[in-house]
Amino acid sequence: MQLLILGLIAIGLFALEEFVFTASRYFWVGGIVPILWTLFLAYLVVMNAANLDVRDYTLAIIAVIIPYVCWGNGYQRGVNRRAKR
């Protein structure tokens, strides 16, 4: 159940990252959420390290990589949109 809740939060954050936070012309604004998300996941992994298995670590790694990809995609979309103007 906790993994499901964490997954739903992650999907919401990824959507916000892709379409809202990267709409700024400043590159660093979109990076705030991925950095906070990475710190939050690192905290969860450290606090629950004894109870985690390989699947949990794999999901944590994927959950860290995806926001940075969304950040880059959203920023590039904004650059392309501004270049068309």
Number of C-alpha atoms within 10 A of each C-alpha: 6 7 10 9 10 13 14 12 11 17 15 11 18 22 13 17 27 21 17 13 23 24 19 14 13 12 18 12 15 26 20 13 18 22 14 11 17 18 13 12 17 15 12 12 16 10 11 10 12 8 8 12 9 8 9 14 13 11 13 16 14 11 20 20 13 15 26 20 15 22 27 18 16 22 26 15 16 19 15 11 10 10 8 7 5
